[in-house]
Amino acid sequence: MDDRPLEVLLVEDNPGDARLVRESLSEAASPQFHLTHVERLEDALRCLERERYDVVLLDLLLQDSQRLGTLMEIHEHAPKVPIVVFTGLADEVVGLWALSEGAEDYVIKGKVSGDTLAWTLCEAIERHNTDGSPSREARKTQRRKERTK
């Protein structure tokens, strides 16, 4: 990756969670992030049409979208942009479902440090842009192993 800040589109309708993401990424050792925050799916789709983003950090439960539709709509509108699902549901099934539907990864709100969030976003970008990346099935298997430790 080059030295420019990574462009992150945060789609999160909870202002407190959005603030925590902003603070966490600002404290991460590297790289630098430029965060654009929107609260609605409709606004996210508009942003994706107008601007270029390196990654989308997506809450599945938005006021204007259902869980299934949120990820699918973002993926349809911007298939070349990696998506990391940002969920408050500490439910492995939701995360594995997100991987099966096109997300590169998922993180659970309140369970991740700034450096870990930064690493997850960077890894999602790298995987998405690399042909030799592990398959989603391999990542799902790895996630299951991590959760059972």
DSSP file with accessible surface (Angstrom, degrees, kcal/mol):
  #  RESIDUE AA STRUCTURE BP1 BP2  ACC     N-H-->O    O-->H-N    N-H-->O    O-->H-N    TCO  KAPPA ALPHA  PHI   PSI    X-CA   Y-CA   Z-CA
    1    1 A M              0   0  116      0, 0.0     5,-0.0     0, 0.0   121,-0.0   0.000 360.0 360.0 360.0 150.6    0.0    0.0    0.0
    2    2 A D        -     0   0   98      1,-0.1     0, 0.0     3,-0.1     0, 0.0  -0.121 360.0 -95.9 -86.3-174.4    1.2    3.5   -0.6
    3    3 A D  S    S+     0   0  164     28,-0.1    29,-0.2     2,-0.1     3,-0.1   0.520  86.7 106.9 -84.0  -6.7    1.5    6.4    1.9
    4    4 A R  S    S-     0   0   90      1,-0.1    28,-0.1    27,-0.0     3,-0.0  -0.389  83.6 -93.5 -70.7 151.9   -1.9    8.0    1.3
    5    5 A P        -     0   0   52      0, 0.0     2,-0.4     0, 0.0    28,-0.3  -0.346  41.9-110.4 -61.5 145.6   -4.6    7.6    3.9
    6    6 A L  E     -a   33   0A   6     26,-2.7    28,-3.2    -3,-0.1     2,-0.7  -0.647  28.4-128.2 -77.9 133.7   -6.9    4.6    3.3
    7    7 A E  E     -a   34   0A  50     -2,-0.4    47,-2.2    26,-0.2    48,-1.5  -0.751  30.0-174.0 -88.1 114.9  -10.4    5.8    2.4
    8    8 A V  E     -ab  35  55A   0     26,-2.8    28,-2.9    -2,-0.7     2,-0.7  -0.946  16.4-155.8-114.6 126.8  -12.9    4.1    4.7
    9    9 A L  E     -ab  36  56A   0     46,-2.3    48,-2.7    -2,-0.5     2,-0.6  -0.911  14.2-161.7 -98.9 111.8  -16.7    4.4    4.3
   10   10 A L  E     -ab  37  57A   0     26,-3.2    28,-2.6    -2,-0.7     2,-0.7  -0.868   6.0-168.4 -95.4 120.5  -18.3    3.8    7.7
   11   11 A V  E     +ab  38  58A   0     46,-2.9    48,-2.8    -2,-0.6     2,-0.3  -0.897  33.1 136.7-111.1  99.3  -22.0    2.9    7.5
   12   12 A E        -     0   0    0     26,-2.2    28,-0.1    -2,-0.7    50,-0.1  -0.967  40.7-163.4-151.1 124.3  -23.2    3.1   11.1
   13   13 A D  S    S+     0   0   30     -2,-0.3    26,-0.1    48,-0.2     3,-0.1   0.520  72.0  86.1 -92.5  -2.1  -26.4    4.6   12.5
   14   14 A N     >  -     0   0   71      1,-0.2     4,-2.4     2,-0.0     5,-0.2  -0.854  64.3-157.6 -99.0 112.0  -25.2    4.7   16.1
   15   15 A P  H  > S+     0   0   85      0, 0.0     4,-2.4     0, 0.0     5,-0.2   0.852  92.2  54.6 -58.5 -33.5  -23.3    7.9   16.7
   16   16 A G  H  > S+     0   0   20      2,-0.2     4,-2.1     1,-0.2     5,-0.1   0.925 109.6  45.5 -66.6 -43.5  -21.5    6.4   19.7
   17   17 A D  H  > S+     0   0   35     -3,-0.2     4,-2.1     2,-0.2    -1,-0.2   0.901 112.4  52.1 -65.6 -39.2  -20.2    3.4   17.7
   18   18 A A  H  X S+     0   0    6     -4,-2.4     4,-2.5     2,-0.2    -2,-0.2   0.915 108.9  50.3 -63.0 -42.0  -19.1    5.7   14.9
   19   19 A R  H  X S+     0   0  136     -4,-2.4     4,-2.9     1,-0.2     5,-0.2   0.922 109.0  51.7 -62.7 -42.4  -17.2    7.9   17.4
   20   20 A L  H  X S+     0   0   82     -4,-2.1     4,-2.8     2,-0.2    -1,-0.2   0.902 109.9  49.1 -62.4 -40.0  -15.5    4.8   18.8
   21   21 A V  H  X S+     0   0    4     -4,-2.1     4,-2.8     2,-0.2     5,-0.3   0.950 111.8  49.0 -63.1 -47.4  -14.4    3.7   15.3
   22   22 A R  H  X S+     0   0  119     -4,-2.5     4,-1.9     1,-0.2    -2,-0.2   0.942 115.2  43.8 -57.8 -47.9  -13.1    7.2   14.5
   23   23 A E  H  X S+     0   0   82     -4,-2.9     4,-1.3     2,-0.2    -1,-0.2   0.916 113.4  51.6 -65.0 -42.1  -11.1    7.3   17.8
   24   24 A S  H  X S+     0   0   29     -4,-2.8     4,-0.7    -5,-0.2     3,-0.3   0.925 112.0  45.2 -62.0 -45.7   -9.8    3.7   17.4
   25   25 A L  H >< S+     0   0   10     -4,-2.8     3,-0.5     1,-0.2    -1,-0.2   0.845 109.1  56.0 -69.9 -30.7   -8.6    4.3   13.9
   26   26 A S  H 3< S+     0   0   92     -4,-1.9    -1,-0.2    -5,-0.3    -2,-0.2   0.795 109.7  47.4 -70.6 -24.6   -6.9    7.6   14.9
   27   27 A E  H 3< S+     0   0  146     -4,-1.3    -1,-0.2    -3,-0.3    -2,-0.2   0.572  85.4 115.0 -90.6  -9.9   -5.0    5.8   17.6
   28   28 A A  S << S-     0   0   14     -4,-0.7    87,-0.1    -3,-0.5    -3,-0.0  -0.318  72.2-127.3 -64.4 142.6   -3.8    2.9   15.4
   29   29 A A  S    S+     0   0   90      1,-0.2    -1,-0.1     3,-0.0     3,-0.0   0.904  77.5  30.8 -59.0 -45.4   -0.1    2.8   14.8
   30   30 A S  S    S+     0   0   88      1,-0.1    -1,-0.2    85,-0.1     2,-0.1  -0.952  89.5  29.4-170.1 161.1   -0.4    2.7   11.0
   31   31 A P  S    S-     0   0   42      0, 0.0     2,-0.2     0, 0.0    -1,-0.1   0.662  70.2-116.9 -80.2-170.8   -1.6    3.2    8.4
   32   32 A Q        -     0   0  146    -29,-0.2   -26,-2.7    -2,-0.1     2,-0.4  -0.609  28.9-154.5 -86.0 148.6   -3.5    6.5    8.3
   33   33 A F  E     -a    6   0A  33    -28,-0.3     2,-0.6    -2,-0.2   -26,-0.2  -0.959  14.0-155.7-126.4 141.8   -7.2    6.4    7.7
   34   34 A H  E     -a    7   0A  94    -28,-3.2   -26,-2.8    -2,-0.4     2,-0.5  -0.980  24.8-156.5-112.9 115.5   -9.6    9.0    6.2
   35   35 A L  E     -a    8   0A  19     -2,-0.6     2,-0.5   -28,-0.2   -26,-0.2  -0.826  15.3-170.5-102.5 127.3  -13.1    8.1    7.5
   36   36 A T  E     -a    9   0A  36    -28,-2.9   -26,-3.2    -2,-0.5     2,-0.5  -0.978  16.8-159.1-109.5 124.1  -16.4    9.1    5.8
   37   37 A H  E     +a   10   0A  52     -2,-0.5     2,-0.3   -28,-0.2   -26,-0.2  -0.910  17.0 168.8-111.8 128.8  -19.3    8.4    8.1
   38   38 A V  E     -a   11   0A  17    -28,-2.6   -26,-2.2    -2,-0.5    -2,-0.0  -0.946  23.9-153.5-129.5 155.8  -22.9    8.0    6.9
   39   39 A E  S    S+     0   0   87     -2,-0.3    24,-0.4   -28,-0.2     2,-0.3   0.567  72.4  56.6-104.2 -12.1  -25.9    6.7    8.9
   40   40 A R  S  > S-     0   0   89      1,-0.1     4,-2.0    22,-0.1     5,-0.1  -0.923  72.4-130.3-127.6 149.9  -28.1    5.3    6.1
   41   41 A L  H  > S+     0   0    6     -2,-0.3     4,-2.7     1,-0.2     5,-0.2   0.908 110.3  58.0 -58.7 -43.6  -27.8    2.8    3.4
   42   42 A E  H  > S+     0   0   94      1,-0.2     4,-1.8     2,-0.2    -1,-0.2   0.910 107.8  46.2 -55.3 -43.3  -29.2    5.3    0.9
   43   43 A D  H  > S+     0   0   47      2,-0.2     4,-2.4     1,-0.2    -1,-0.2   0.879 110.1  54.1 -68.8 -36.4  -26.4    7.7    1.8
   44   44 A A  H  X S+     0   0    0     -4,-2.0     4,-2.5     2,-0.2    -2,-0.2   0.932 107.6  49.6 -63.0 -44.0  -23.7    5.0    1.5
   45   45 A L  H  X S+     0   0   20     -4,-2.7     4,-1.4     1,-0.2    -1,-0.2   0.907 110.6  50.7 -63.5 -38.9  -24.9    4.1   -2.0
   46   46 A R  H  X S+     0   0   82     -4,-1.8     4,-1.5    -5,-0.2     3,-0.2   0.925 110.6  49.1 -63.2 -44.4  -24.7    7.7   -3.0
   47   47 A C  H  X S+     0   0   26     -4,-2.4     4,-2.9     1,-0.2    -2,-0.2   0.910 108.5  53.2 -61.1 -43.0  -21.2    8.0   -1.6
   48   48 A L  H  < S+     0   0   24     -4,-2.5    -1,-0.2     1,-0.2    -2,-0.2   0.792 108.3  50.9 -66.0 -27.6  -20.0    4.9   -3.4
   49   49 A E  H  < S+     0   0  137     -4,-1.4    -1,-0.2    -3,-0.2    -2,-0.2   0.840 120.1  34.2 -74.0 -32.7  -21.3    6.3   -6.7
   50   50 A R  H  < S+     0   0  176     -4,-1.5     2,-0.3    -3,-0.2    -2,-0.2   0.752 118.5  37.0 -95.7 -31.6  -19.5    9.6   -6.2
   51   51 A E  S  < S-     0   0  123     -4,-2.9     2,-0.5    -5,-0.2    -1,-0.0  -0.793  72.9-115.8-124.0 167.4  -16.2    8.7   -4.5
   52   52 A R        -     0   0  138     -2,-0.3     2,-0.4    -3,-0.0    -3,-0.1  -0.892  31.7-174.2-105.9 129.5  -13.6    6.0   -4.4
   53   53 A Y        -     0   0   14     -2,-0.5   -45,-0.2    -5,-0.1     3,-0.1  -0.937  25.8-150.9-122.8 147.5  -13.2    4.0   -1.2
   54   54 A D  S    S-     0   0   16    -47,-2.2     2,-0.3    -2,-0.4   -46,-0.2   0.773  83.0  -2.6 -82.8 -28.7  -10.6    1.4   -0.2
   55   55 A V  E     -b    8   0A   0    -48,-1.5   -46,-2.3    26,-0.2     2,-0.5  -0.985  60.1-135.4-161.4 151.1  -13.0   -0.4    2.1
   56   56 A V  E     -bc   9  83A   1     26,-2.5    28,-3.2    -2,-0.3     2,-0.6  -0.964   9.0-158.5-112.8 129.5  -16.5   -0.2    3.6
   57   57 A L  E     -bc  10  84A   0    -48,-2.7   -46,-2.9    -2,-0.5     2,-0.5  -0.949  26.9-166.9-105.1 111.1  -17.0   -0.9    7.3
   58   58 A L  E     -bc  11  85A   0     26,-2.8    28,-3.4    -2,-0.6     2,-0.4  -0.895  25.2-154.2-119.9 119.8  -20.7   -1.8    7.4
   59   59 A D        -     0   0    5    -48,-2.8    28,-0.2    -2,-0.5     3,-0.1  -0.729  14.9-152.1 -78.9 132.2  -23.2   -2.2   10.2
   60   60 A L  S    S+     0   0    2     26,-0.5     2,-1.0    -2,-0.4    10,-0.3   0.738  80.4  67.9 -79.6 -23.8  -25.9   -4.6    9.1
   61   61 A L        +     0   0   75      9,-0.1     2,-0.3     3,-0.0   -48,-0.2  -0.739  66.6 157.4-105.0  87.8  -28.7   -3.2   11.2
   62   62 A L  B >   -E   65   0B  12     -2,-1.0     3,-1.3     3,-0.8   -22,-0.1  -0.734  51.9-116.3-106.8 159.5  -29.5    0.2    9.8
   63   63 A Q  T 3  S+     0   0  154    -24,-0.4   -23,-0.1    -2,-0.3    -1,-0.1   0.822 115.0  39.3 -63.7 -31.0  -32.7    2.2   10.2
   64   64 A D  T 3  S+     0   0   49      1,-0.1     2,-0.3     2,-0.0    -1,-0.2   0.209 115.8  50.2-107.2  16.9  -33.4    2.1    6.4
   65   65 A S  B <  S-E   62   0B  22     -3,-1.3    -3,-0.8   -24,-0.0     2,-0.2  -0.991  70.4-125.5-155.5 146.2  -32.3   -1.5    5.7
   66   66 A Q     >  -     0   0  160     -2,-0.3     4,-2.3    -5,-0.1    -2,-0.0  -0.474  39.9-103.1 -83.3 160.7  -32.7   -5.0    6.8
   67   67 A R  H  > S+     0   0   95      1,-0.2     4,-1.1     2,-0.2    -1,-0.1   0.906 118.6  41.2 -51.1 -55.6  -29.7   -7.2    7.7
   68   68 A L  H  > S+     0   0   95      1,-0.2     4,-1.7     2,-0.2    -1,-0.2   0.932 115.8  49.8 -63.8 -43.8  -29.7   -9.3    4.5
   69   69 A G  H  > S+     0   0   26      1,-0.2     4,-2.7     2,-0.2     5,-0.3   0.833 101.3  62.8 -67.8 -31.8  -30.4   -6.4    2.2
   70   70 A T  H  X S+     0   0    0     -4,-2.3     4,-2.0   -10,-0.3     5,-0.2   0.961 109.1  37.6 -60.7 -55.3  -27.7   -4.1    3.6
   71   71 A L  H  X S+     0   0    0     -4,-1.1     4,-2.7     1,-0.2     5,-0.2   0.931 117.7  51.0 -63.8 -43.9  -24.7   -6.2    2.7
   72   72 A M  H  X S+     0   0   69     -4,-1.7     4,-2.5     1,-0.2    -1,-0.2   0.899 110.0  48.9 -64.8 -40.3  -26.2   -7.3   -0.6
   73   73 A E  H  X S+     0   0   78     -4,-2.7     4,-2.3     2,-0.2    -1,-0.2   0.926 112.8  46.7 -66.4 -44.3  -27.0   -3.8   -1.8
   74   74 A I  H  X S+     0   0    1     -4,-2.0     4,-2.1    -5,-0.3    -2,-0.2   0.948 113.8  49.0 -61.3 -46.6  -23.5   -2.5   -0.9
   75   75 A H  H  < S+     0   0   57     -4,-2.7    -2,-0.2     1,-0.2    -1,-0.2   0.897 111.6  49.5 -61.8 -40.0  -21.9   -5.5   -2.7
   76   76 A E  H  < S+     0   0  147     -4,-2.5    -1,-0.2    -5,-0.2    -2,-0.2   0.904 114.9  43.5 -64.3 -42.6  -24.1   -5.0   -5.8
   77   77 A H  H  < S+     0   0   83     -4,-2.3    -2,-0.2     1,-0.2    -1,-0.2   0.760 131.0  21.2 -76.5 -26.5  -23.3   -1.3   -6.0
   78   78 A A    ><  +     0   0   11     -4,-2.1     3,-1.9    -5,-0.2    -1,-0.2  -0.466  64.1 161.3-142.6  67.0  -19.6   -1.6   -5.4
   79   79 A P  T 3  S+     0   0   75      0, 0.0    -1,-0.1     0, 0.0    -3,-0.1   0.731  77.6  57.5 -65.3 -17.7  -18.3   -5.1   -6.1
   80   80 A K  T 3  S+     0   0  180     -3,-0.1    -5,-0.1     2,-0.1    -2,-0.0   0.472  90.8  83.4 -91.4  -1.1  -14.7   -3.9   -6.3
   81   81 A V  S <  S-     0   0   22     -3,-1.9   -26,-0.2    -7,-0.2    -3,-0.1  -0.900  82.0-126.0-104.7 122.9  -14.7   -2.5   -2.8
   82   82 A P        -     0   0    4      0, 0.0   -26,-2.5     0, 0.0     2,-0.4  -0.371  22.4-147.7 -66.2 147.0  -14.0   -4.9    0.1
   83   83 A I  E     -c   56   0A   1     19,-0.4    21,-3.0   -28,-0.2    22,-1.1  -0.964  12.3-168.2-120.6 129.7  -16.6   -4.9    2.9
   84   84 A V  E     -cd  57 105A   0    -28,-3.2   -26,-2.8    -2,-0.4     2,-0.3  -0.984  23.7-134.7-113.0 121.7  -16.0   -5.6    6.5
   85   85 A V  E     -cd  58 106A   0     20,-2.4    22,-2.7    -2,-0.5     2,-0.6  -0.625  12.8-159.0 -79.8 134.5  -19.1   -6.2    8.5
   86   86 A F  E     + d   0 107A   9    -28,-3.4   -26,-0.5    -2,-0.3     2,-0.4  -0.945  23.4 174.9-115.9 103.0  -19.3   -4.3   11.8
   87   87 A T  E     - d   0 108A   2     20,-2.6    22,-3.1    -2,-0.6   -28,-0.1  -0.890  40.4-158.5-122.8 145.6  -21.8   -6.0   14.0
   88   88 A G  S    S+     0   0   49     -2,-0.4     2,-0.8    20,-0.2    -1,-0.1   0.458  74.0  98.8 -89.2  -5.5  -23.0   -5.7   17.6
   89   89 A L        -     0   0   54      1,-0.1     2,-2.6     2,-0.1     6,-0.1  -0.746  64.4-155.2 -88.2 108.7  -24.3   -9.3   17.4
   90   90 A A        +     0   0   79     -2,-0.8     2,-0.5    18,-0.1    -1,-0.1  -0.366  54.6 127.4 -78.9  61.4  -21.7  -11.6   19.1
   91   91 A D    >>  -     0   0   73     -2,-2.6     4,-1.5     1,-0.1     3,-0.7  -0.966  53.6-156.2-127.8 112.8  -23.0  -14.4   16.9
   92   92 A E  H 3> S+     0   0   59     -2,-0.5     4,-2.9     1,-0.2     5,-0.3   0.842  93.7  63.8 -58.2 -33.0  -20.7  -16.4   14.8
   93   93 A V  H 3> S+     0   0  101      1,-0.2     4,-2.6     2,-0.2    -1,-0.2   0.906 101.4  50.1 -60.3 -41.8  -23.6  -17.4   12.5
   94   94 A V  H <> S+     0   0    4     -3,-0.7     4,-2.5     2,-0.2    -1,-0.2   0.937 112.7  46.8 -62.4 -45.7  -24.0  -13.7   11.5
   95   95 A G  H  X S+     0   0    1     -4,-1.5     4,-2.2     2,-0.2    -2,-0.2   0.927 113.6  46.9 -63.0 -44.4  -20.3  -13.4   10.7
   96   96 A L  H  X S+     0   0   19     -4,-2.9     4,-2.2     1,-0.2    -1,-0.2   0.893 111.5  51.9 -66.7 -37.7  -20.1  -16.6    8.8
   97   97 A W  H  X S+     0   0   48     -4,-2.6     4,-1.5    -5,-0.3    -1,-0.2   0.934 107.7  52.8 -61.4 -44.0  -23.2  -15.6    6.8
   98   98 A A  H  <>S+     0   0    0     -4,-2.5     5,-2.6     1,-0.2     3,-0.3   0.913 108.9  49.7 -59.7 -41.8  -21.6  -12.3    6.0
   99   99 A L  H ><5S+     0   0    1     -4,-2.2     3,-1.3     1,-0.2    -1,-0.2   0.913 109.5  51.4 -62.2 -40.8  -18.5  -14.0    4.7
  100  100 A S  H 3<5S+     0   0   54     -4,-2.2    -1,-0.2     1,-0.3    -2,-0.2   0.758 108.5  53.0 -69.4 -21.9  -20.7  -16.3    2.5
  101  101 A E  T 3<5S-     0   0   70     -4,-1.5    -1,-0.3    -3,-0.3    -2,-0.2   0.283 132.5 -80.5 -98.2   9.0  -22.5  -13.3    1.1
  102  102 A G  T < 5S+     0   0    8     -3,-1.3   -19,-0.4     1,-0.4    -3,-0.2   0.361  81.8 136.2 116.1  -6.1  -19.4  -11.4    0.0
  103  103 A A      < -     0   0    0     -5,-2.6    -1,-0.4    -6,-0.2   -19,-0.2  -0.453  47.3-145.1 -70.3 147.7  -17.9   -9.7    3.0
  104  104 A E  S    S-     0   0    8    -21,-3.0     2,-0.3     1,-0.3   -20,-0.2   0.788  73.8 -26.7 -80.4 -30.2  -14.2  -10.0    3.4
  105  105 A D  E     -d   84   0A  16    -22,-1.1   -20,-2.4    -7,-0.1     2,-0.3  -0.960  57.9-133.0-165.9 178.1  -14.3  -10.1    7.1
  106  106 A Y  E     -d   85   0A   1     -2,-0.3     2,-0.3   -22,-0.2   -20,-0.2  -0.987   9.6-163.9-146.2 151.0  -16.4   -9.1   10.2
  107  107 A V  E     -d   86   0A   9    -22,-2.7   -20,-2.6    -2,-0.3     2,-0.5  -0.973  21.0-126.1-131.9 150.8  -15.6   -7.6   13.5
  108  108 A I  E >   -d   87   0A  25     -2,-0.3     3,-2.0   -22,-0.2   -20,-0.2  -0.853  33.4-110.0-100.8 127.3  -17.8   -7.4   16.7
  109  109 A K  T 3  S+     0   0   35    -22,-3.1    -1,-0.0    -2,-0.5   -92,-0.0  -0.247 100.8  12.3 -54.4 136.8  -18.4   -4.0   18.1
  110  110 A G  T 3  S+     0   0   79      2,-0.2    -1,-0.3   -93,-0.1   -22,-0.1   0.399 111.3  83.7  77.8  -2.5  -16.6   -3.4   21.4
  111  111 A K  S <  S+     0   0  163     -3,-2.0     2,-0.4     2,-0.1    -2,-0.1   0.242  77.9  71.9-114.4  12.3  -14.5   -6.5   21.0
  112  112 A V        -     0   0   35     -4,-0.2    -2,-0.2    -5,-0.1     2,-0.1  -0.990  67.8-137.4-137.0 137.1  -11.7   -5.1   18.9
  113  113 A S     >  -     0   0   61     -2,-0.4     4,-2.8     1,-0.1     5,-0.2  -0.364  34.2-104.3 -82.2 169.6   -8.8   -2.6   19.5
  114  114 A G  H  > S+     0   0   12      1,-0.2     4,-2.7     2,-0.2     5,-0.2   0.913 122.1  48.4 -60.6 -44.6   -7.8    0.2   17.2
  115  115 A D  H  > S+     0   0   91      2,-0.2     4,-2.5     1,-0.2    -1,-0.2   0.898 112.7  48.6 -65.2 -38.6   -4.8   -1.7   15.9
  116  116 A T  H  > S+     0   0   68      2,-0.2     4,-2.7     1,-0.2    -2,-0.2   0.918 112.0  48.6 -68.2 -40.6   -6.8   -4.9   15.4
  117  117 A L  H  X S+     0   0    4     -4,-2.8     4,-2.5     2,-0.2    -2,-0.2   0.938 112.4  48.8 -63.1 -44.7   -9.5   -3.0   13.5
  118  118 A A  H  X S+     0   0    2     -4,-2.7     4,-2.5    -5,-0.2    -2,-0.2   0.933 112.6  48.2 -60.0 -44.8   -6.8   -1.3   11.4
  119  119 A W  H  X S+     0   0  148     -4,-2.5     4,-2.9     1,-0.2     5,-0.2   0.920 110.5  51.4 -62.5 -43.3   -5.2   -4.6   10.6
  120  120 A T  H  X S+     0   0    8     -4,-2.7     4,-2.2     1,-0.2    -1,-0.2   0.918 111.1  47.5 -61.3 -43.9   -8.6   -6.2    9.7
  121  121 A L  H  X S+     0   0    0     -4,-2.5     4,-2.0     2,-0.2    -1,-0.2   0.931 113.9  47.3 -63.5 -44.6   -9.4   -3.4    7.3
  122  122 A C  H  X S+     0   0   19     -4,-2.5     4,-2.5     1,-0.2    -2,-0.2   0.912 112.2  49.5 -64.6 -42.3   -5.9   -3.6    5.7
  123  123 A E  H  X S+     0   0   67     -4,-2.9     4,-3.0     2,-0.2     5,-0.3   0.886 108.5  53.4 -64.3 -38.5   -6.1   -7.4    5.4
  124  124 A A  H  X S+     0   0    0     -4,-2.2     4,-2.3    -5,-0.2    -1,-0.2   0.916 110.2  47.8 -62.0 -41.8   -9.6   -7.1    3.8
  125  125 A I  H  X S+     0   0    7     -4,-2.0     4,-1.8     2,-0.2    -2,-0.2   0.943 113.4  47.3 -63.8 -47.5   -8.2   -4.7    1.2
  126  126 A E  H  X S+     0   0   78     -4,-2.5     4,-0.6     1,-0.2    -2,-0.2   0.929 113.9  46.7 -61.0 -47.3   -5.2   -7.0    0.5
  127  127 A R  H >< S+     0   0   26     -4,-3.0     3,-0.9     1,-0.2     6,-0.3   0.909 112.0  50.9 -60.8 -43.1   -7.3  -10.1    0.2
  128  128 A H  H 3< S+     0   0   48     -4,-2.3    -1,-0.2    -5,-0.3    -2,-0.2   0.843 114.9  43.0 -64.5 -32.2   -9.8   -8.4   -2.0
  129  129 A N  H 3< S+     0   0  106     -4,-1.8     2,-0.5    -5,-0.2    -1,-0.2   0.387 101.4  80.9 -96.5   2.7   -7.1   -7.2   -4.4
  130  130 A T    X<  -     0   0   66     -3,-0.9     3,-1.2    -4,-0.6    -1,-0.0  -0.944  61.0-155.9-117.0 126.9   -5.0  -10.4   -4.5
  131  131 A D  T 3  S+     0   0  170     -2,-0.5    -1,-0.1     1,-0.3    -4,-0.0   0.823  94.6  58.6 -66.0 -31.1   -5.9  -13.3   -6.7
  132  132 A G  T 3  S+     0   0   73      3,-0.0    -1,-0.3     2,-0.0     3,-0.1   0.166  79.6 132.9 -86.8  21.8   -4.1  -15.8   -4.5
  133  133 A S    <   -     0   0   42     -3,-1.2     3,-0.1    -6,-0.3    -6,-0.0  -0.301  67.5 -92.3 -72.7 154.9   -6.2  -14.9   -1.4
  134  134 A P        -     0   0   71      0, 0.0    -1,-0.1     0, 0.0    -2,-0.0  -0.366  49.7-105.3 -61.7 145.6   -7.6  -17.6    0.8
  135  135 A S     >  -     0   0   68      1,-0.1     4,-2.2    -3,-0.1     5,-0.2  -0.236  24.6-111.7 -67.7 161.0  -11.1  -18.6   -0.2
  136  136 A R  H  > S+     0   0   76      1,-0.2     4,-2.6     2,-0.2     5,-0.2   0.882 120.7  56.1 -60.4 -36.4  -14.1  -17.4    1.8
  137  137 A E  H  > S+     0   0  109      1,-0.2     4,-2.4     2,-0.2    -1,-0.2   0.920 106.6  49.2 -62.7 -41.7  -14.6  -21.1    2.8
  138  138 A A  H  > S+     0   0   47      1,-0.2     4,-2.4     2,-0.2    -2,-0.2   0.906 112.1  48.4 -64.1 -39.7  -11.1  -21.2    4.1
  139  139 A R  H  X S+     0   0   23     -4,-2.2     4,-2.7     2,-0.2    -2,-0.2   0.893 109.9  52.2 -67.3 -38.4  -11.6  -18.0    6.1
  140  140 A K  H  X S+     0   0   24     -4,-2.6     4,-2.2     2,-0.2    -2,-0.2   0.937 110.8  47.9 -62.7 -42.4  -14.9  -19.3    7.5
  141  141 A T  H  X S+     0   0   58     -4,-2.4     4,-2.1     1,-0.2    -2,-0.2   0.925 112.1  49.4 -63.0 -43.8  -13.1  -22.5    8.7
  142  142 A Q  H  X S+     0   0   84     -4,-2.4     4,-2.4     1,-0.2    -1,-0.2   0.912 109.5  51.7 -61.6 -43.1  -10.4  -20.4   10.2
  143  143 A R  H  X S+     0   0   33     -4,-2.7     4,-2.1     1,-0.2    -1,-0.2   0.901 107.8  52.3 -61.4 -40.8  -12.9  -18.2   12.0
  144  144 A R  H  X S+     0   0  105     -4,-2.2     4,-1.2     1,-0.2    -1,-0.2   0.924 110.3  48.3 -60.8 -43.4  -14.6  -21.2   13.4
  145  145 A K  H  X S+     0   0  118     -4,-2.1     4,-0.5     1,-0.2     3,-0.4   0.908 110.5  51.1 -62.5 -43.4  -11.3  -22.5   14.8
  146  146 A E  H >< S+     0   0   80     -4,-2.4     3,-0.8     1,-0.2    -1,-0.2   0.874 109.1  51.3 -62.2 -38.4  -10.5  -19.1   16.3
  147  147 A R  H 3< S+     0   0   96     -4,-2.1    -1,-0.2     1,-0.2    -2,-0.2   0.745 106.8  53.6 -71.8 -25.6  -13.9  -19.0   18.1
  148  148 A T  H 3<        0   0  115     -4,-1.2    -1,-0.2    -3,-0.4    -2,-0.2   0.505 360.0 360.0 -90.1  -3.8  -13.5  -22.4   19.6
  149  149 A K    <<        0   0  197     -3,-0.8    -3,-0.0    -4,-0.5    -4,-0.0  -0.370 360.0 360.0 -73.7 360.0  -10.1  -21.7   21.3
